[in-house]
Amino acid sequence: VACIVVDVGDTTQDPGVGDTLRAIAGEDVRIEQLAVGKTVGVLGVEHSRGDEVMRAARAALQIMQEFPQARAVVSNGHAVTARSNLAGEALDRAARQLENAQHGGVRLDLHAAAALETRFEIQRDGHGAHLIREDLRDLTPRNVVGRPTPTVGREKEIALLQSLYVEMLRDSFPRAAVISGPAGIGKSRVRSELIQRLELAPVPPETIICRGDSMAGGSVSALGKALRATMGVQDGANHHDQVQLVKRFVRARLPRSLHFLGAFMGELIGVPFPDQNDEPLAAARANDQLMQSRVRMALEAYLRTQAGRIPQIIIIEDAHAADDTTMELMDWVLGCPEIRICVFAFAQPEITLRRPNLWAKARKATIALGPLPDDMAERLVAGVLPNCGAAVTTRLVRRAAGNPFVLEELIRATSEGSHELPLSVLAMVQRRLDRLDPSVREVVRAASVFGRTFWSGGLCALLDRAVDDDLVSAEKEELIYRQTSSNVAGQTEYAFRQALVREAAHASLLAEDRTGLHLATGDWLESVGCVDLGLIAHHFELGGDRGRAASLYARATQQVLANFGHMDSALDLAQRGLRCGAEGSERGQLLLTQAHVFNRRGRLSESIEAAEESAKLVPPASDMWVEAQRLLSESLIESGRATEGDARLSWALGSKFSHKLSPRTRSLLLAARVRALIDLNRTAE
């Protein structure tokens, strides 16, 4: 178990520490009062989730923000005896540490310190340790030739972003910034430095990191995936357990009157709740606009509640490749008044072409990162190669042309004795890959097939061999880094440090090898329960299995419409599936999706054509057939052909099919016909 003891001092009033602990640490924390002003919370009493000590540490840090004059202790123990005895041991150690705790500080016993030192910043002393703060995920300092490199030449941009955060704290109105620049220009470095500085601010934020990914299939948004990680929801986990996890997460953070929004958070993150006894959810699934409204309401309620406790920072990496759902939800959030949140999007310059009106109504700053000045580049060279001569430094700086990533690659080449400096970053990265041990290079190339992120188990499946040693070597070569958590249960997750490295590795694969690896990747993602059906379908398409790809694209379109109802993503997935040569009912499903989107977009002739073809491909009187007839008649009516629309509905409700229709599908057709009759002024009927 993990114990957290909070001492707010002698007081005659309950300050609500227990309620705050439960809201932060989760419903499974057992709360008890030790004495006046002293509250203890114990996690892992009923069962262990494996993260008890980390949750206790996070709770302690947040408690200090809400009760700055309090003091707290976190202790940890192993379940080797009865539960009560174990809790007693941990409490004894916590009591001893509390004697050394200072007001506004958090103490750790030696066991907790050992468990937390790789994830939190701590300061050890002779009695235990002080808990300082949590290390942010994926903020590992970038090393060059084994040395950490400083952030140079970006002080002005970082200061501007810090000022936006300060302004947001002052007036509680959301702020946004779009930071753009070509690959390698230093966006990730600015992001890391910014977050580290904000963590040291008088009022530090909580950070959510979303990642745009061109490899993603679109059925689960980048924001949805980030929130899955925040909630601890993993791909491949039991669906019932996922639903319960989302329920607990929402109930611990939202007031009881808003607990129903848990189902809509589930829609956003790809954890659909059952709707048999949930009328609001069932109604929303039948109405796209209502679903979008409910999801927005759920997201706003969650962020508003969290921001009331601690300011929120949402980082969107590779925003130029981010999905529409994520970007549009951020637009909605940025328009919400009195919510302490900043959204920082880091993107390549093409974002201005893809999204020319991005967050146009928000309080937004736009920052274009330019080339690194020569004097700053020289500082970078001197920091890594202190004995490098002036002539070599000048040559490196000129070749890099102000691109920090290129400069770092050139520094590596120079440190290895290479005098044949590359003409492009891609060429440099390719040569760097070629210098790897063959087995390490094979692993890096296979990893590139997954996209920016990948998993050790997936590589084992693709290559049919152990890969751990090669991954360690690739990490030492500063090509990849290990994530601190994984979106796939039981798997170690890695990511490429730079998209260019991944692209170079992928480009180096032979066409026939690339095809086979994409196919195997799709198989593995499917086997571990990946929720992004569009992503799996994309791999099967690239792997040449167009039949499986088409089937998954058909399912993915329904996943998108059910989870949030985003039309662009659904239409894109449908078009992909049709290009794969979908046949029969799968083609009918894809056409039905097209008809749905075309109808909502006012492209009525295209909707009519798609719905007519869909109806011919699916079984008569089936749910898809009824939906096709309904959409067809609706599009006919909206295009001014109400008589034809009514005739189509009358035919579908006729004796030829009536005995096969379910009560639900019959009611859908009847409701559609009512509208047609009203348009025809035949109200009596």
N, C-alpha and C positions, 0 to 999 in steps of 0.2 A: 504494500500500500504506500501511498504518499500522503503526508500530512502537511497542512498549512495551519499555522497558529497566528492569529492576528490580535494584537493588543492595542486597543484604542484608549487605554487609560481608565481611571475611575470615572464613571458616568452613571447618572441615574436614569438616563434615557437610552433606549435601544437605537443605536445609530444605523441599524439595517445592514450590518456587515454580513450576516448570514444570508440574507436575500441577495446581496451583491455577489457573494461567493458562488451561490447556486447559479446565478445568471451568467457568470463568467466561466466557471469550471464545468458546468453541466449538471443535469438532474441527478446523476449517480453519486454526487458528493453527499456524504453524511455530515450533517451540521450538529455540533453540540456546544453548549456554553460551559467553559471550564471554571470561570470565576467572573466577577464583575469586570466588564470591559474586555474579557478574553474569549475569543471564539475560535473553535477548531473545526476544520473541514478535513475529512478523510476520503480519499478516492481509491477505488479498487476494492472496496469491502465485499461487494457481491461477486464481482468478476473483474479481471484485469483486461484493459484494452491495450496495454503496453505503453501508454503515453501519460500515465498518471502523474509522474513527477514533472513532466513538461507542462501539463495543464496546471499543476499546482504553482509552478514557477510563474507562468503567464498570469495566473490569477493574482499572485502576490504583487507583481509589478503593477497591475491595474488597480489593485486595492490601494496601493501607495498614492496613485494619482487622485483617487476619490477621497482618501483619508490621509492627507499629507503628514499629519502629526502622529499617525499610527506607526507601529513597528511590526514586522512579520518574520516568521521563520518557516522554511520548507525543509522537511526531513523525509527520508526514504527508507523503506525496509523491505525485506524479502519474506514471502509467505512460506515459512518453514515450520510454524507451529499454528496453534489455533488463532483464529482471526483476532480475538480480543487481546491475546498476549502480544501479537505482532503490533497491533495498534498501540498497545502500552509501551513497547520498546521505542517506537518512533516518537511517541509523545514525550517520553523521558528525554530523548536526545533533543527534541525541539525545546523543551523547557530549559535545558542547559544552554542552548544557543540563544534563547530569548534574553538571558542575562547579559549577553554581549551585543545585543541588537540596539541600534540607534534609531531614534524617531525619524521616520521617512525612509528607512532602509530595510533591506531584506537580507536575512542571514540564511546560510545553507549549512546543513551538517555535512560531514565528509562523504557520506554515501550519496546524498543528493548532488553534491558538487561533482563527484565522479561521473554521475549519470548525465549531467547537464553541460559539462565543459566543452563538448564539441558543438553545442547548439546555442549556448549562451555565453556572454562575456562575464567572467567572474574574477574576483580577486581573492586569492587564498591568503590565510594567515595561520597562526599556530593552532587555532581552535576550530576552524572550518573555512568558510568563505563568505564574501559579500556578493550578492547577485546584482549585477550592474544593468544589463539589458539583454534582450534576445538578439542574436545575430540574424540579420535579414536573409531570407532564402535567396540563394543564387547571387550573392554579392561577394563571391570569392575574388580577392584582388587579382588582377591580371598580371601574370609574371612573364618576363622576357629573360631568357637564358637563366631561369631559376630565380630571378630577382623581381620583387614587386616594383612596378613603375608608378611614378607620381602622376597625378592629373595636372596637366599644364595647359595654359592658353585658353581655358574655358571659364575663368573666374567671372567675367561679366555675365555670361549666360546662366551660370549657376546662381549668381546673386539675384538675377531677375526672377528665377523660379522660386527662390527662397522668399522674395518679396511678395509673390503671389500667395504663398502659403500664409504669410503674416497678415496680408490684407483679408484673406478668407477668415482667419481667426478673429479679426477685429470686427467684421460686419456679418459673419456667419452666412455669407452668400457664396455659392460655389464659384470656383475659378478653374480655368482650363488653360492648357498650353500645348501647342503642337511644335515639336522640336524635330526639324527635318535636316537631312544631309545624306550624301551618297554613302554607299557601303564603306565601312572602315574609317569614317571621318571622326568617330569618337562618341557616338550617341550613347552606347552602353556605358562608357566611362562617365559621361555627364550624369546619367541616371544613377549609377552606383554612388558617385560622390554626393549627389543631391540627397539621396535617401540617408546616407550616413550622416550628413550634416543635420538633416531634419530630426534624426534620432537623438541628436544632442541638443535640440532646441528646448526652450523652457516648457513647451507643450508638444511633446513628440507625437507623431501620428501612428496609426495602424495602416499597413500597406497591403494592397491586393495587387498582384502582378498578373496581367492578362497577356497572352502572346498570340499575335496574328500568325497564321501558318498557312501558306499557300497549298500545303499538302492536305490540310484538313478538308473533310467532306462537307462540312457545313451544317450537319444535322445537330451538332452541339456547339454552341457559340464559345468563343474564347472566354467571355465573361462567365458562361456557364461552367466551363472547365475550371476556371480559377476559383469559383465558389464551391465546386465539388472538392477541390483541394482544401479550401478553408474549412469545409464541413467534415473533412476526412472521409469522403465517399470515394471508393476505389472501383475502377472497372473490374468486372468479374466477381465482385462480392454478391452474396445472396440478395435478390431484389427486395424481399421483405425486410431484410436487415437495413438495406439502403433507405427504404421508406421510413423505417423507425428512426434511423439516424437523423434524417431531415426533420422529422417531427420533433425529436428531442432538441435539435439545434434551434429550431424556430421557437418552440415553447420556452426555451431558456432565455430568449432575447426579446420576444414580442409580448405585449399584454394579452391576456386571455381573449379579449374581444377580436384579436387579429390572428389567433391561432389557425383559423381556416385558411390563411394565406400560405401555410406550409405546403399545401398541394400545388400552389402556383409557383412557389420556389422550386418544387420538384419538377414542374414543367420546364422551367428555365434551365435546370442543370441536368436534364435527361433522366430523371427518376420519376416516371409517371405514377401517380397514386391511383388506386382503384376508385371508380366513380359510382359504384352501385348505390351507395348510401350517401353520396355527396352531390346534392342537387346543384350547388354553385359551380362545381367543377364540371359536371355533366353539361350544364347549360353553356359554359364557356367553351367546351370542346365542340359544341355545335354552332358556335358563333365566333368567327375570327376576331372581330373587333372587341368583343367582350373578353376574349382570352388575352389579347394584347393589353387591354386595360387592367385586367387582374394581375398579370405578370408585372406590369409597371407599378401597380399599387404594392405588390409584395416586395419588389426590389426597393422601392422608396421607403417603405415602412422599416425594412431591415437596415438600410443604410442610415436612415434618420435616427433610429434607435442606437445603432453603434456609434454614430457621429456625436450623439448626445453624451456618450461616455468618453470617447476618444476620437479626435479628428481622423478622417479617412483620406488616404491617398490611393488613387487607382492609377496604376502604371499600365499603359498599353504598349508593349514592345512590338516592333514590326507592324505598326498600325496601318501601313499601306496595304498589308495583306490581311487585315482583320475583317471579320465577317460583318455584314450589315446589322445583324441583331445587336451585337456588342456596341457598335458605333451609334446606333439609333437609341439604344437604351441609355447610353451616356449622354446623348443630347437631351433626353427626357430628364435625367437626374440633374443635369446642369441648369435646367429651368426651374428646379424646385427651390422655393425660397427657404431661407433660414435653415440651411443644412451645411454642416462644416465638412466640406469635401473638395478636394482638388483632383482633377483628371489631367494627367500628363501623357501625351501620346508621342512616341518616338517613331519616326518613319523616314523612309527614303523620299526624295523630292517628288516622286510620281504621285504621292498622295494628293497634291494640289490638282492634278488632272483627274484622278479617280473620284475625289470628293471636293469639288471646288467650293461648296458651301458648307463645309464641315463646321458644325456647332456655331452657325452664323450669329445666333442670338445670344450666345453665352459671353460671359466676361472672359475673353480669351486673349492670350498672347501668342504670337507666332515668332518662332526663332529658327533661323536658317544657319546651321553650323558651317562656317567657311573653313578654308584651309588653315592648318596650324601654322602660325608665324614661324619664320626661320629661327628666331632666337629661342622660341619655345621648343622647337624640334631639336635644336642643339642641346638644350637642357636635358631632354629625354635621352639623347645619345650618351651624354656625359654621365647620366645616372646609371646606365646599364653597362657602358664600356668606358670606365673612367680613364683608362690608359690609351684610349683611341686618339690618334693624332688629328691635327686640325684638317689636314687634307682629306683623310678618310671621312671625318665628320661632315665636311662640306659636301663630299660626293654623296653620302647617304641622304643628307637633307635635300639636296637637289633632286635626287632620284625619287624620293618619296613625294615630292610636290605637294607637301602640306597634308598628306593623308597619314594619320597616326598608325593605322593598321599596316599600311605598306611599309612605313618606317620601321615598325617593330619586326616585320618579316625580314627587312634588309639587315637590321641589327643581328638577327639570328644567323643569317647567312654569313655575315662578317665574322661573328664569333666562332663559327665553324671553319673559318679559313677559306670561304668561297669568295673568289674575286670576280666571278662571272655574275654580275648583278642582273636580276631579271628585268624584263621590260614591262611586265604587268603583274598585278597581284595574283591573278589566276595561275599564271605560269610559275610564279614563285611557290604558291601553295602546292601545285602539282609536283614540282621538283622536291618539295619538302615531303610530300607523300611518298615519292619514289625512293627517298632515302631511308624510309622506315624498313624495319625487318619485314620480310614478306608476310609472315603470319599477322603482324600488327596491321599492315596495310590492307590485308584481306578483310580484317574486322572493321576497319574504318570505312572501307568501301561498302561493305554490307550494311553498316549502320546508316550510311547516307540514303539508303533506299527507304528507310522509315520516315525521313524528314528531319526536322531540326532536333527532335527528341527521339530516343530509342531506349530499348530495354535489354539487359544482359540475357534474359531468357529467350527473347526473340532472336538474338544473334546466335545463341546456341542452336536454336531450331533451324535457322537458315543455313548455318555452316556445319551442323551435325558434329560439333566438337566443343570442348571447353574454351571459353574466351576471357575468363577473368584476368589472367596474367597479361594478355594483350591489351585489355582495357586499362589496366594499371599503367602499362607502357605508353599507351596513347594519351593518358591523362598527364603523365610526366612530360610528354612532348608538347603539352599545352594545346592539344587539339580538341579535347573534350573535357567535360567536367561532370562529376557525379552530383545529381540532384539530392537535396536533403530529404525529399519524400517522393513517393511514386504514385502515379494515377492508376497503376495496375497492381492489384493486390499480390503480394508475394514476390514482386519483381523490383530489381534495382534499376532506377531510371537515370539515364545520362542525357547530355545535350552537347551539341557542337558549340564551341566557343564563338565561332563566327559562321554566318551563313555561307560566306565565300568558301570556307574549308569544306563544308558539306557539298556545295555545288561542284567544287573541283573533284572531290572524291566520286560523286555520282557520275560526272562526265567521263571519268576515267574507266568506267565499266564498259565492257563489250556489250553490244546490243543484246545478244542472246543471253548473256549472264544477267543483265539488268531485267530482262523479261522474267526469267525464272525466279529471281530474287523478289520481284514485286508480287509474284504469285504466292510464293512461300510466306511473304510478309502478310498478305491478306489472310492466308490460312491461319497464321499464328494469332493475329489480332482477333479473328473470329473465335478462335479456341479459348482465348482468355476473357472473352465477354466484353470486348471493346464496345462502348455504346455509340460510337460515331460510325453509323452504317455507311454514310457517304464516303468516309475515309477508306473503309474496307473495300467498298465497291470500286473506288478509284484505283486501289492497288490491283484488284482483279482485272480491271480494264487495261492497265498498263502491263499486266502479266499475260494478256491475251485470252483470258477466260471471260469472254464477253457475255456468255449466258449467265454465269453467276453474278457478274457485275450488273447486268440489267435487272436481275431479280432483287439484288440489294438496293439498287437505285430506286426501284419501285417502293420498297419498304422505307427507304430513307426519306422519300418525299412525304410519306405519311408521318414519319417521325418529326420532320420539320414543321409541318402544319399543326400537328398535335402539341408540340412543345411550345411554339410561340406563334406560328402562323405567318412566318416571314415569306413573302411571295417571291422575292428575287431568288432566294436560296432554293425554294421548292421548284421554281421554274428551271433553274440551272441543273438541278439533279434530274428532273424529268427529261430534259434535253439530252443529258449524258446517257441516260438509260435508253432512250430511243435511238441514239447513235450507236449503241451497242447491239442493236438489232433485236430488241425485246419483241416477244411474240405472245399471242394468246391473251390471257387475263392480265399478265404483267404489262404488256403493251397497253391494254385497256386501262390499267391503273395509272400508268404514266400519262396517257392522254387525258384521263379524268383530272389529274393534277393540273395539266396545262389548261384544260377547260375552266377549271376553278380559278386559276390565276388570271387567265384572259378575261373572264367575266368580271372579276374585281377591278381589273385595269381598264374596263370599258372597251376592250378589243373584242367586240361581240361577234363579228364574223368568224374570227379564229376560234372563239369559244364554241360557237355552233358547230364548226367543222370537227373540232377535237371531241366534243361530246357525242356527236353522231357516230364517229368511228369507234369511240370507246364502247358505246352501247351495243355495237355489233360484235364486239370481241368478248364480252363477259356474259355469264349465264343470265337468261331472262329472269326477271323478278328478284335477282340478287341485290344485295345492298349497293354494289357498284353500279349495277344497271339502273336502279332507282335514282341514284345520285346523278347519273349521266342524263336520264330523262328530265330530272328536275332542273339541272343546269341548262340543258338544251332549251327547255320551255322558257326559263327565266331570261336567257339571252335573246330568244326570239321576241319575247314580250318587250324587253328593253330596247330592242332595235326597231320597234314599231310594228312587229308582226304578231300582234296579240292573238289573232284568230288562229294562226298556225301553232302558236304556243299552247293555246287551249286545246286544240285538236290533238296535239301530241300527248297532253296529260290525260285527256279523255280516253285515248287509245290505250295508254299505259294502265289506266284504271279499269279497263274493260274486262269482259268475262274471260278473255284469253289468258289473262295474267292474274286476275283478282284472287283466285284461290291459292296462288303461290305467294302472295304478298303477306308479310308479317304485319301485325297491327302498327308497328312503328313506321315501317316504310310506306304503308298505305296512308298513314296520317301525314307524312311528308308530302306525298303527291297531292293529297286533298288540300293541304295548306297552300301549295303552289297553285292549284287550280282556282282556289278562292281569289288569289291575287289576279289571275288571268281574267276571271269573270268580272271582277271590279273594274279592271282596265277596259273591258268591253261593255261596261254599264249594264251588265246582266246581274244586278245585285240580288234579285229575287232567287235566282238559282243558288 
